[in-house]
Amino acid sequence: MENHFANPNFWTYFIGSYAYYLPFVLTTVWAPLALYDLSKSEEKANYYYILWSSVILLIPVFGGAIYFLTQKTEYSNQFKKLAIGGGFGILLFVWILSISFHI
């Protein structure tokens, strides 16, 4: 019987683990930062806090990013661009690498 399974090498495991875990890492970084900033925002209606908390928590990777890109926050624009753009850039790069390595 012939075996058609490929023998994975170090880079396959390395890039595969990054492609798998990076969205979780981005969520665990962006969501608490967005929720902290939301809690420090000025007095607004309760539905504002409920809506944004739901968006941040229910849309895993993109919820915090959407909040940072659409709302005025206490963080500088340079920090927001670096955190969101850098995170998505690295995620896209890792996904392209994982596709090219056929993971």
All heavy atoms as an XYZ file, in Angstrom:
854
protein
N       0.841     -1.171      0.000
C       0.000      0.000      0.000
C       0.889      1.237      0.000
O       1.819      1.339      0.781
C      -0.889     -0.033      1.226
C      -1.909      1.014      1.249
S      -3.053      0.626      2.597
C      -4.443      1.436      1.998
N       0.563      2.173     -0.872
C       1.390      3.354     -1.050
C       0.952      4.459     -0.098
O      -0.232      4.690      0.113
C       1.259      3.828     -2.492
C       2.296      4.828     -2.876
C       2.221      5.129     -4.363
O       1.858      4.223     -5.138
O       2.501      6.257     -4.718
N       1.916      5.167      0.476
C       1.652      6.247      1.425
C       1.757      7.585      0.700
O       2.796      7.909      0.149
C       2.659      6.167      2.577
C       2.343      7.154      3.676
O       1.415      7.937      3.554
N       3.101      7.085      4.740
N       0.673      8.369      0.709
C       0.665      9.658      0.011
C       0.781     10.839      0.962
O       0.584     11.978      0.541
C      -0.628      9.806     -0.805
C      -0.712      8.863     -1.938
N       0.073      8.975     -3.066
C      -1.476      7.761     -2.125
C      -0.221      8.007     -3.900
N      -1.162      7.248     -3.348
N       1.085     10.605      2.212
C       1.203     11.694      3.163
C       2.582     12.335      3.045
O       3.593     11.649      2.921
C       0.993     11.206      4.596
C      -0.402     10.740      4.852
C      -0.667      9.402      5.056
C      -1.444     11.630      4.872
C      -1.946      8.965      5.277
C      -2.736     11.208      5.100
C      -2.996      9.876      5.301
N       2.616     13.649      3.093
C       3.893     14.358      3.041
C       4.546     14.322      4.416
O       3.861     14.263      5.442
C       3.671     15.797      2.614
N       5.837     14.380      4.428
C       6.570     14.463      5.687
C       6.778     15.930      6.019
O       7.563     16.617      5.356
C       7.923     13.756      5.576
C       7.756     12.268      5.441
O       6.827     11.707      5.996
N       8.647     11.645      4.702
N       6.072     16.444      7.015
C       6.209     17.862      7.336
C       7.584     18.152      7.934
O       8.142     17.357      8.674
C       5.098     18.116      8.348
C       4.747     16.786      8.891
C       5.096     15.782      7.855
N       8.102     19.329      7.606
C       9.383     19.739      8.149
C       9.166     20.818      9.208
O       8.041     21.145      9.572
C      10.312     20.226      7.030
C       9.730     21.389      6.259
O       8.776     22.022      6.696
N      10.295     21.670      5.104
N      10.256     21.386      9.685
C      10.200     22.398     10.738
C       9.361     23.600     10.320
O       8.543     24.098     11.084
C      11.617     22.842     11.113
C      11.646     24.052     11.986
C      11.335     23.950     13.332
C      11.950     25.302     11.465
C      11.354     25.066     14.146
C      11.962     26.423     12.272
C      11.669     26.307     13.620
N       9.573     24.096      9.095
C       8.866     25.300      8.649
C       7.369     25.061      8.506
O       6.566     25.961      8.728
C       9.465     25.809      7.344
C      10.829     26.365      7.556
C      12.003     25.820      7.147
C      11.159     27.547      8.287
N      13.051     26.593      7.566
C      12.558     27.652      8.272
C      10.430     28.505      8.955
C      13.233     28.693      8.900
C      11.097     29.543      9.587
C      12.476     29.637      9.548
N       7.000     23.876      8.166
C       5.580     23.551      8.078
C       4.918     23.682      9.439
O       3.849     24.288      9.568
C       5.389     22.126      7.537
O       6.044     22.019      6.280
C       3.922     21.795      7.380
N       5.541     23.128     10.461
C       5.001     23.257     11.811
C       5.067     24.693     12.310
O       4.139     25.183     12.950
C       5.755     22.345     12.782
C       5.401     20.901     12.631
C       6.361     19.974     12.254
C       4.115     20.448     12.865
C       6.043     18.640     12.108
C       3.780     19.119     12.716
C       4.757     18.224     12.343
O       4.434     16.905     12.201
N       6.164     25.362     12.044
C       6.363     26.742     12.523
C       5.319     27.681     11.935
O       4.620     28.393     12.656
C       7.786     27.190     12.164
C       8.142     28.543     12.685
C       8.404     28.723     14.031
C       8.233     29.625     11.825
C       8.754     29.969     14.514
C       8.567     30.875     12.307
C       8.826     31.049     13.653
N       5.199     27.692     10.624
C       4.251     28.592      9.968
C       2.822     28.153     10.233
O       1.928     28.983     10.424
C       4.560     28.675      8.463
C       5.915     29.351      8.271
C       3.473     29.431      7.720
C       6.431     29.312      6.872
N       2.596     26.852     10.288
C       1.255     26.361     10.594
C       0.784     26.766     11.978
O      -0.374     27.133     12.171
N       1.693     26.727     12.948
C       1.296     27.134     14.297
C       1.046     28.635     14.361
O       0.120     29.084     15.035
C       2.356     26.717     15.324
O       3.571     27.369     15.073
N       1.853     29.425     13.660
C       1.583     30.863     13.615
C       0.266     31.158     12.922
O      -0.505     32.007     13.366
C       2.715     31.603     12.898
C       3.757     32.129     13.843
C       4.868     31.372     14.161
C       3.618     33.365     14.440
C       5.823     31.832     15.034
C       4.559     33.844     15.318
C       5.661     33.078     15.608
O       6.594     33.539     16.484
N      -0.006     30.482     11.822
C      -1.259     30.714     11.100
C      -2.464     30.337     11.953
O      -3.518     30.945     11.847
C      -1.263     29.917      9.790
N      -2.295     29.346     12.821
C      -3.401     28.914     13.674
C      -3.568     29.811     14.892
O      -4.682     30.197     15.239
C      -3.167     27.468     14.112
C      -4.285     26.920     14.951
C      -5.477     26.527     14.365
C      -4.158     26.814     16.330
C      -6.518     26.038     15.132
C      -5.196     26.325     17.101
C      -6.368     25.941     16.501
O      -7.396     25.462     17.252
N      -2.466     30.155     15.568
C      -2.556     30.865     16.843
C      -2.588     32.386     16.722
O      -3.034     33.067     17.656
C      -1.400     30.471     17.760
C      -1.521     29.064     18.275
C      -0.602     28.100     17.925
C      -2.573     28.702     19.096
C      -0.723     26.798     18.387
C      -2.711     27.411     19.559
C      -1.774     26.462     19.205
O      -1.900     25.187     19.655
N      -2.116     32.957     15.636
C      -2.059     34.408     15.526
C      -3.423     35.090     15.650
O      -3.525     36.123     16.317
C      -1.357     34.810     14.229
C      -0.983     36.276     14.108
C      -0.087     36.712     15.265
C      -0.290     36.536     12.791
N      -4.508     34.579     15.062
C      -5.803     35.234     15.296
C      -6.209     35.251     16.767
O      -6.794     36.228     17.249
C      -6.779     34.393     14.469
C      -5.949     33.784     13.407
C      -4.621     33.530     14.031
N      -5.868     34.202     17.517
C      -6.168     34.191     18.956
C      -5.350     35.242     19.695
O      -5.845     35.914     20.595
C      -5.899     32.809     19.559
C      -6.771     31.734     19.004
C      -6.237     30.741     18.199
C      -8.131     31.709     19.259
C      -7.032     29.744     17.674
C      -8.943     30.717     18.746
C      -8.389     29.740     17.947
N      -4.095     35.382     19.305
C      -3.225     36.378     19.940
C      -3.743     37.783     19.648
O      -3.820     38.630     20.551
C      -1.769     36.211     19.459
C      -0.903     37.367     19.918
C      -1.198     34.894     19.940
N      -4.111     38.053     18.401
C      -4.637     39.375     18.059
C      -5.923     39.668     18.822
O      -6.126     40.787     19.290
C      -4.874     39.467     16.547
C      -3.627     39.463     15.674
C      -4.015     39.489     14.205
C      -2.721     40.620     16.015
N      -6.771     38.677     18.969
C      -8.003     38.879     19.727
C      -7.705     39.167     21.190
O      -8.314     40.059     21.786
C      -8.909     37.638     19.607
O      -9.204     37.424     18.236
C     -10.198     37.824     20.370
N      -6.765     38.431     21.784
C      -6.466     38.637     23.203
C      -5.725     39.932     23.448
O      -5.669     40.388     24.596
C      -5.654     37.467     23.777
O      -4.453     37.311     23.038
C      -6.444     36.184     23.759
N      -5.176     40.548     22.420
C      -4.548     41.856     22.589
C      -5.537     42.975     22.302
O      -5.674     43.922     23.084
C      -3.298     41.984     21.683
C      -2.764     43.396     21.676
C      -2.218     41.020     22.131
N      -6.229     42.892     21.177
C      -7.097     43.991     20.762
C      -8.363     44.103     21.599
O      -8.808     45.214     21.903
C      -7.488     43.846     19.307
C      -6.370     44.076     18.350
C      -5.185     44.697     18.604
C      -6.315     43.683     16.992
N      -4.410     44.705     17.483
C      -5.077     44.085     16.484
C      -7.199     43.006     16.164
C      -4.701     43.858     15.167
C      -6.825     42.782     14.856
C      -5.588     43.206     14.358
N      -8.989     43.005     21.965
C     -10.259     43.062     22.693
C     -10.114     43.730     24.061
O     -10.893     44.633     24.378
C     -10.872     41.673     22.816
N      -9.143     43.367     24.911
C      -9.020     44.064     26.190
C      -8.667     45.538     26.042
O      -9.167     46.376     26.795
C      -7.902     43.322     26.913
C      -7.828     41.999     26.277
C      -8.254     42.199     24.861
N      -7.814     45.867     25.054
C      -7.496     47.280     24.832
C      -8.740     48.066     24.422
O      -8.971     49.179     24.904
C      -6.414     47.420     23.759
C      -5.005     47.038     24.153
C      -4.080     47.101     22.944
C      -4.492     47.948     25.253
N      -9.548     47.482     23.550
C     -10.767     48.157     23.105
C     -11.778     48.272     24.247
O     -12.408     49.317     24.431
C     -11.380     47.416     21.922
N     -11.931     47.216     25.030
C     -12.874     47.269     26.160
C     -12.404     48.254     27.227
O     -13.224     48.963     27.824
C     -13.060     45.876     26.762
C     -13.837     44.889     25.902
C     -13.799     43.501     26.511
C     -15.265     45.357     25.701
N     -11.107     48.321     27.461
C     -10.575     49.295     28.421
C     -10.852     50.714     27.934
O     -11.296     51.570     28.693
C      -9.080     49.075     28.627
C      -8.448     50.112     29.506
C      -8.627     50.067     30.888
C      -7.682     51.140     28.982
C      -8.070     51.028     31.708
C      -7.116     52.093     29.783
C      -7.307     52.038     31.143
O      -6.747     53.000     31.948
N     -10.585     50.957     26.657
C     -10.842     52.288     26.113
C     -12.330     52.612     26.141
O     -12.711     53.745     26.421
C     -10.305     52.380     24.688
C     -10.416     53.779     24.145
O      -9.624     54.634     24.591
O     -11.316     54.028     23.322
N     -13.152     51.628     25.861
C     -14.599     51.833     25.911
C     -15.051     52.197     27.322
O     -15.903     53.059     27.506
C     -15.325     50.576     25.424
C     -16.835     50.614     25.360
C     -17.297     51.663     24.347
C     -17.383     49.262     24.982
N     -14.454     51.572     28.330
C     -14.832     51.874     29.704
C     -14.380     53.273     30.129
O     -14.971     53.866     31.019
C     -14.249     50.838     30.665
O     -12.845     50.986     30.765
N     -13.358     53.800     29.496
C     -12.853     55.134     29.825
C     -13.501     56.232     29.000
O     -13.209     57.405     29.200
C     -11.329     55.197     29.610
C     -10.538     54.303     30.529
C     -10.639     54.789     31.936
C      -9.819     53.908     32.846
N      -9.934     54.299     34.228
N     -14.376     55.868     28.066
C     -15.001     56.874     27.212
C     -15.972     57.718     28.024
O     -16.426     57.338     29.096
C     -15.707     56.216     26.026
O     -16.764     55.415     26.485
N     -16.296     58.872     27.450
C     -17.187     59.813     28.132
C     -18.574     59.225     28.286
O     -18.924     58.251     27.646
C     -17.245     61.110     27.317
C     -15.895     61.768     27.165
C     -15.921     62.887     26.142
O     -16.989     63.150     25.563
O     -14.866     63.466     25.924
N     -19.362     59.855     29.124
C     -20.724     59.380     29.373
C     -21.527     59.366     28.079
O     -21.669     60.360     27.395
C     -21.427     60.288     30.385
C     -21.024     60.030     31.809
C     -21.406     58.648     32.278
O     -22.514     58.179     31.965
O     -20.577     58.032     32.962
N     -22.010     58.202     27.741
C     -22.855     58.026     26.565
C     -24.019     57.142     26.972
O     -24.076     56.638     28.082
C     -22.058     57.409     25.423
C     -20.939     58.328     24.963
C     -20.231     57.799     23.771
C     -19.175     58.833     23.393
N     -18.288     58.428     22.384
N     -24.934     56.924     26.059
C     -26.103     56.098     26.359
C     -25.682     54.649     26.568
O     -24.664     54.192     26.064
C     -27.105     56.198     25.212
N     -26.475     53.936     27.352
C     -26.172     52.536     27.654
C     -26.108     51.662     26.413
O     -25.302     50.737     26.356
C     -27.192     51.969     28.635
C     -26.961     52.488     30.040
O     -25.866     52.919     30.371
N     -27.996     52.428     30.848
N     -26.962     51.939     25.432
C     -26.952     51.111     24.226
C     -25.617     51.233     23.482
O     -25.200     50.299     22.798
C     -28.124     51.445     23.303
C     -28.035     52.791     22.625
C     -27.368     52.923     21.413
C     -28.630     53.910     23.183
C     -27.284     54.151     20.786
C     -28.551     55.136     22.569
C     -27.866     55.259     21.372
O     -27.772     56.462     20.756
N     -24.945     52.371     23.593
C     -23.626     52.554     22.974
C     -22.629     51.545     23.545
O     -21.914     50.871     22.810
C     -23.148     53.990     23.214
C     -21.754     54.277     22.720
C     -21.527     54.601     21.389
C     -20.654     54.229     23.578
C     -20.260     54.871     20.924
C     -19.378     54.494     23.127
C     -19.182     54.814     21.799
O     -17.918     55.078     21.341
N     -22.588     51.429     24.863
C     -21.668     50.486     25.512
C     -22.054     49.035     25.219
O     -21.187     48.196     24.975
C     -21.656     50.715     27.023
C     -21.127     52.073     27.410
C     -21.963     53.029     27.966
C     -19.801     52.401     27.212
C     -21.492     54.273     28.319
C     -19.309     53.641     27.560
C     -20.157     54.577     28.113
O     -19.674     55.808     28.450
N     -23.338     48.744     25.227
C     -23.802     47.384     24.946
C     -23.477     47.006     23.504
O     -22.989     45.904     23.234
C     -25.312     47.259     25.227
C     -25.578     47.411     26.726
C     -25.860     45.938     24.706
C     -27.031     47.560     27.080
N     -23.719     47.910     22.574
C     -23.456     47.641     21.165
C     -21.968     47.385     20.925
O     -21.597     46.370     20.326
C     -23.943     48.804     20.299
C     -23.603     48.700     18.821
C     -24.450     47.624     18.171
C     -23.799     50.023     18.136
N     -21.122     48.280     21.418
C     -19.693     48.116     21.159
C     -19.105     46.939     21.928
O     -18.222     46.240     21.414
C     -18.927     49.398     21.456
C     -18.967     50.298     20.270
C     -19.599     51.497     20.175
C     -18.387     50.044     18.993
N     -19.442     52.006     18.903
C     -18.699     51.129     18.166
C     -17.641     48.998     18.461
C     -18.278     51.201     16.843
C     -17.222     49.070     17.145
C     -17.542     50.163     16.349
N     -19.559     46.678     23.110
C     -19.083     45.492     23.837
C     -19.462     44.225     23.088
O     -18.658     43.290     22.988
C     -19.667     45.448     25.244
O     -19.242     46.554     25.991
N     -20.669     44.195     22.535
C     -21.102     43.032     21.765
C     -20.266     42.856     20.505
O     -19.860     41.742     20.170
C     -22.577     43.163     21.383
O     -23.367     43.246     22.535
N     -20.001     43.955     19.806
C     -19.192     43.880     18.591
C     -17.790     43.387     18.924
O     -17.253     42.496     18.254
C     -19.132     45.256     17.885
C     -18.050     45.279     16.811
C     -20.474     45.607     17.295
N     -17.190     43.926     19.967
C     -15.820     43.557     20.339
C     -15.740     42.096     20.754
O     -14.805     41.383     20.377
C     -15.309     44.483     21.458
C     -15.128     45.900     20.921
C     -13.993     43.956     22.039
C     -14.922     46.954     22.006
N     -16.718     41.625     21.504
C     -16.641     40.263     22.035
C     -17.182     39.196     21.088
O     -16.731     38.058     21.129
C     -17.384     40.194     23.364
C     -16.758     41.012     24.493
C     -17.653     40.980     25.716
C     -15.366     40.519     24.807
N     -18.137     39.548     20.240
C     -18.773     38.538     19.391
C     -18.138     38.380     18.014
O     -18.363     37.380     17.346
C     -20.266     38.838     19.239
C     -21.070     38.751     20.537
C     -22.523     39.135     20.279
C     -20.975     37.365     21.133
N     -17.365     39.365     17.582
C     -16.645     39.256     16.310
C     -15.171     39.097     16.673
O     -14.481     40.077     16.911
C     -16.871     40.489     15.419
C     -18.358     40.701     15.193
C     -16.136     40.320     14.099
C     -18.688     41.978     14.445
N     -14.682     37.881     16.744
C     -13.407     37.591     17.401
C     -12.215     38.442     16.991
O     -11.702     39.192     17.798
C     -13.162     36.124     17.077
C     -14.490     35.561     16.820
C     -15.305     36.666     16.246
N     -11.730     38.362     15.794
C     -10.517     39.096     15.451
C     -10.842     40.528     15.058
O     -10.132     41.458     15.424
C      -9.757     38.389     14.300
C      -8.551     39.188     13.867
C      -9.331     37.012     14.737
N     -11.929     40.717     14.343
C     -12.201     42.011     13.755
C     -12.940     42.987     14.670
O     -12.976     44.174     14.381
C     -13.003     41.826     12.460
C     -12.281     40.972     11.461
C     -12.703     39.681     11.209
C     -11.168     41.444     10.805
C     -12.039     38.895     10.292
C     -10.487     40.670      9.894
C     -10.924     39.388      9.634
N     -13.529     42.534     15.769
C     -14.312     43.420     16.626
C     -13.492     44.543     17.231
O     -13.870     45.713     17.170
N     -12.370     44.204     17.836
C     -11.491     45.227     18.402
C     -10.922     46.141     17.340
O     -10.804     47.356     17.532
N     -10.576     45.574     16.192
C     -10.035     46.376     15.096
C     -11.078     47.356     14.569
O     -10.769     48.512     14.297
C      -9.538     45.468     13.978
N     -12.312     46.894     14.435
C     -13.386     47.780     13.973
C     -13.582     48.925     14.950
O     -13.751     50.080     14.557
C     -14.695     46.979     13.781
C     -14.565     46.021     12.607
C     -15.885     47.901     13.571
C     -15.685     45.011     12.512
N     -13.551     48.617     16.246
C     -13.703     49.668     17.256
C     -12.594     50.710     17.128
O     -12.845     51.909     17.128
C     -13.704     49.061     18.657
C     -13.754     50.100     19.745
C     -14.959     50.709     20.085
C     -12.610     50.499     20.417
C     -15.017     51.677     21.063
C     -12.653     51.468     21.406
C     -13.863     52.049     21.722
O     -13.914     53.023     22.688
N     -11.355     50.243     17.026
C     -10.238     51.178     16.939
C     -10.268     52.012     15.663
O      -9.871     53.178     15.672
C      -8.896     50.444     17.017
C      -8.524     50.043     18.406
C      -8.222     48.728     18.694
C      -8.480     50.962     19.430
C      -7.883     48.346     19.967
C      -8.144     50.595     20.715
C      -7.841     49.277     20.989
N     -10.722     51.424     14.571
C     -10.743     52.157     13.308
C     -11.905     53.132     13.192
O     -11.808     54.103     12.441
C     -10.775     51.167     12.138
C      -9.515     50.314     11.969
C      -9.723     49.290     10.866
C      -8.299     51.173     11.700
N     -12.994     52.910     13.902
C     -14.180     53.755     13.725
C     -14.436     54.731     14.867
O     -15.162     55.700     14.669
C     -15.440     52.891     13.541
O     -15.611     52.061     14.693
C     -15.326     52.031     12.295
N     -13.880     54.496     16.035
C     -14.182     55.339     17.185
C     -12.976     56.175     17.589
O     -11.836     55.779     17.391
C     -14.620     54.485     18.379
C     -15.850     53.664     18.124
C     -17.044     54.529     17.804
O     -17.349     55.472     18.530
N     -17.721     54.224     16.714
N     -13.265     57.318     18.171
C     -12.190     58.152     18.708
C     -11.782     57.556     20.054
O     -12.608     57.345     20.933
C     -12.680     59.582     18.893
C     -11.598     60.500     19.342
C     -12.069     61.922     19.408
C     -10.884     62.755     19.886
N     -11.180     64.159     19.884
N     -10.509     57.254     20.196
C     -10.013     56.608     21.395
C      -8.942     57.454     22.043
O      -8.477     58.446     21.472
C      -9.423     55.216     21.069
O      -8.298     55.384     20.218
C     -10.442     54.323     20.388
N      -8.524     57.051     23.242
C      -7.463     57.777     23.933
C      -6.079     57.406     23.396
O      -5.108     58.075     23.695
C      -7.516     57.516     25.430
C      -7.153     56.113     25.836
C      -7.172     55.910     27.337
O      -7.861     56.647     28.051
O      -6.481     54.996     27.790
N      -6.008     56.368     22.585
C      -4.746     55.958     21.986
C      -4.443     56.845     20.780
O      -5.339     57.290     20.075
C      -4.799     54.492     21.545
C      -5.116     53.544     22.671
C      -6.315     52.851     22.703
C      -4.221     53.350     23.709
C      -6.609     51.992     23.738
C      -4.511     52.484     24.751
C      -5.710     51.814     24.753
O      -6.000     50.973     25.779
N      -3.163     57.071     20.523
C      -2.779     57.913     19.398
C      -3.063     57.200     18.072
O      -3.144     55.981     18.009
C      -1.292     58.262     19.482
O      -0.502     57.104     19.274
N      -3.211     58.002     17.027
C      -3.467     57.422     15.708
C      -2.299     56.568     15.250
O      -2.498     55.554     14.581
C      -3.746     58.521     14.688
C      -5.137     59.079     14.828
O      -6.024     58.416     15.356
N      -5.338     60.295     14.361
N      -1.085     56.971     15.611
C       0.084     56.189     15.231
C       0.051     54.807     15.885
O       0.341     53.804     15.242
C       1.360     56.924     15.633
C       2.618     56.215     15.222
C       3.857     56.984     15.634
O       3.784     57.989     16.322
N       5.006     56.501     15.207
N      -0.327     54.740     17.161
C      -0.439     53.457     17.851
C      -1.515     52.589     17.211
O      -1.311     51.395     16.998
C      -0.744     53.669     19.332
C      -1.072     52.402     20.059
C      -0.075     51.527     20.429
C      -2.391     52.071     20.349
C      -0.374     50.347     21.086
C      -2.698     50.904     21.006
C      -1.686     50.038     21.381
N      -2.669     53.188     16.908
C      -3.757     52.426     16.307
C      -3.369     51.881     14.935
O      -3.627     50.723     14.628
C      -5.021     53.287     16.206
C      -5.641     53.598     17.550
C      -7.003     54.201     17.444
C      -7.063     55.472     16.670
N      -8.381     56.131     16.724
N      -2.729     52.711     14.121
C      -2.303     52.249     12.798
C      -1.264     51.143     12.907
O      -1.311     50.166     12.156
C      -1.743     53.412     11.989
C      -2.783     54.388     11.520
C      -2.154     55.546     10.798
C      -3.202     56.585     10.423
N      -2.602     57.765      9.806
N      -0.343     51.282     13.836
C       0.687     50.267     14.008
C       0.093     48.968     14.541
O       0.400     47.886     14.046
C       1.780     50.769     14.955
C       2.928     49.821     15.218
C       3.716     49.588     13.945
C       3.828     50.378     16.292
N      -0.775     49.067     15.544
C      -1.359     47.865     16.147
C      -2.286     47.138     15.170
O      -2.176     45.927     14.992
C      -2.119     48.226     17.419
N      -3.171     47.864     14.534
C      -4.138     47.236     13.633
C      -3.469     46.858     12.303
O      -3.575     45.720     11.845
C      -5.346     48.163     13.380
C      -6.005     48.564     14.702
C      -6.342     47.498     12.446
C      -6.498     47.433     15.530
N      -2.778     47.801     11.701
C      -2.119     47.517     10.418
C      -1.034     46.472     10.544
O      -0.908     45.581      9.697
N      -0.236     46.569     11.595
C       0.818     45.580     11.808
C       0.256     44.203     12.073
O       0.753     43.204     11.542
N      -0.779     44.131     12.880
C      -1.400     42.844     13.174
C      -1.989     42.192     11.941
O      -1.757     41.015     11.664
N      -2.749     42.972     11.157
C      -3.336     42.416      9.942
C      -2.267     42.112      8.899
O      -2.369     41.148      8.152
C      -4.386     43.354      9.356
C      -5.715     43.252     10.028
C      -6.398     44.387     10.412
C      -6.298     42.023     10.263
C      -7.625     44.302     11.039
C      -7.529     41.924     10.881
C      -8.186     43.069     11.276
N      -1.220     42.944      8.849
C      -0.138     42.695      7.903
C       0.580     41.394      8.200
O       0.841     40.589      7.292
N       0.904     41.175      9.454
C       1.570     39.926      9.838
C       0.644     38.734      9.622
O       1.075     37.684      9.140
C       2.053     40.009     11.299
C       3.187     41.020     11.408
C       2.498     38.655     11.811
C       3.602     41.336     12.818
N      -0.631     38.891      9.953
C      -1.593     37.808      9.745
C      -1.695     37.449      8.260
O      -1.658     36.268      7.895
C      -2.965     38.214     10.287
C      -4.060     37.167     10.228
C      -3.712     35.972     11.100
C      -5.377     37.782     10.675
N      -1.793     38.443      7.409
C      -1.860     38.199      5.975
C      -0.578     37.545      5.470
O      -0.620     36.597      4.671
C      -2.127     39.507      5.233
C      -2.320     39.423      3.735
C      -3.571     38.617      3.403
C      -2.439     40.811      3.150
N       0.568     38.020      5.937
C       1.855     37.450      5.538
C       1.957     35.977      5.937
O       2.374     35.129      5.143
C       2.992     38.264      6.168
C       4.358     37.726      5.886
C       4.903     37.812      4.615
C       5.098     37.140      6.892
C       6.165     37.327      4.342
C       6.361     36.646      6.639
C       6.898     36.741      5.356
N       1.555     35.671      7.163
C       1.619     34.288      7.641
C       0.647     33.406      6.868
O       0.971     32.268      6.526
C       1.357     34.226      9.158
C       1.125     32.810      9.631
C       2.519     34.845      9.906
N      -0.538     33.912      6.573
C      -1.492     33.124      5.793
C      -0.968     32.863      4.379
O      -1.151     31.773      3.844
C      -2.841     33.804      5.748
C      -3.644     33.612      7.007
C      -3.356     32.779      8.040
C      -4.857     34.254      7.341
N      -4.317     32.881      9.008
C      -5.248     33.771      8.607
C      -5.647     35.202      6.719
C      -6.406     34.202      9.247
C      -6.800     35.630      7.360
C      -7.176     35.122      8.601
N      -0.330     33.849      3.764
C       0.244     33.640      2.433
C       1.364     32.608      2.503
O       1.469     31.732      1.635
C       0.736     34.979      1.844
C      -0.468     35.857      1.484
C       1.622     34.755      0.627
C      -0.111     37.274      1.105
N       2.210     32.697      3.530
C       3.254     31.689      3.689
C       2.671     30.300      3.894
O       3.185     29.324      3.345
C       4.151     32.040      4.880
C       5.210     33.091      4.656
C       5.972     33.339      5.958
C       6.162     32.688      3.561
N       1.612     30.204      4.695
C       1.015     28.888      4.932
C       0.401     28.318      3.658
O       0.447     27.110      3.445
C      -0.018     28.960      6.054
O      -1.153     29.692      5.642
N      -0.140     29.171      2.816
C      -0.666     28.698      1.538
C       0.477     28.246      0.630
O       0.380     27.221     -0.034
C      -1.519     29.790      0.860
C      -2.822     30.003      1.634
C      -1.817     29.442     -0.588
C      -3.612     31.200      1.197
N       1.557     29.004      0.633
C       2.677     28.640     -0.242
C       3.372     27.358      0.228
O       3.941     26.642     -0.594
C       3.683     29.781     -0.332
O       4.327     29.982      0.904
N       3.339     27.067      1.532
C       3.918     25.824      2.044
C       2.902     24.686      2.018
O       3.198     23.593      2.499
C       4.438     26.018      3.466
C       5.815     26.612      3.523
C       5.982     27.963      3.746
C       6.930     25.812      3.360
C       7.238     28.520      3.798
C       8.187     26.355      3.426
C       8.353     27.706      3.633
N       1.694     24.955      1.545
C       0.627     23.941      1.446
C       0.301     23.314      2.795
O       0.246     22.114      2.949
C       0.983     22.842      0.437
C       1.289     23.351     -0.902
N       0.309     23.840     -1.722
C       2.454     23.492     -1.584
C       0.860     24.239     -2.850
N       2.156     24.039     -2.789
N       0.073     24.190      3.769
C      -0.218     23.694      5.116
C      -1.716     23.543      5.255
O      -2.487     24.362      4.937
C       0.345     24.662      6.171
C       1.840     24.679      6.047
C      -0.095     24.257      7.551
C       2.517     25.678      6.923
